[in-house]
Amino acid sequence: MSKSKALLRGKLWSVFFFLLLLGLCFGLVQFGFEFTVAVG
């Protein structure tokens, strides 16, 4: 495996994890908001 290909793969993985984390945070915020509305 060439070095540039490994670097590209690492970059793709970091972007993937960043998006996953972003989606998780957004989902938690939305869940918390809906929960607050349902309770209150």
Secondary structure, DSSP 8 states (H G I E B T S, - for coil): --HHHHHHHHHHHHHHHHHHHHHHHHHHHHHHHHHHHHH-
